Amino acid sequence: MYNDNFEIDIDGEWHCFITAFENGVVSNFYDGVLIGQHTAPTLNITNKQLYIGSRVEDRRYWYGLLTCFTIHDYCFTEADAKGFMDYTK
């Protein structure tokens, strides 16, 4: 299972991007749509592996390919991710 070749259209609107980890599988969701999955030997996934930027010093947000985003939770399973996206609709 491997699909990291996806593009996200940045349109100036807020979107929901979630990375879920369950049973060694990392799943990426964008606005409720599964856009990529791959296996991972560890739970230690970094922003460099996600290609989304770098942490702003002493802050809880990141800057990079996406202008600015916030990390809301560090522990999502695939079911948690779907539930969170349903909650935010």
PyMOL commands that set and color helices and strands:
alter all, ss='L'
color gray80, all
select helices_A, chain A and resi 47-50+78-88
alter helices_A, ss='H'
color red, helices_A
select strands_A, chain A and resi 17-22+25-30+33-39+54-55+61-63+69-70
alter strands_A, ss='S'
color yellow, strands_A
deselect
rebuild
show_as cartoon
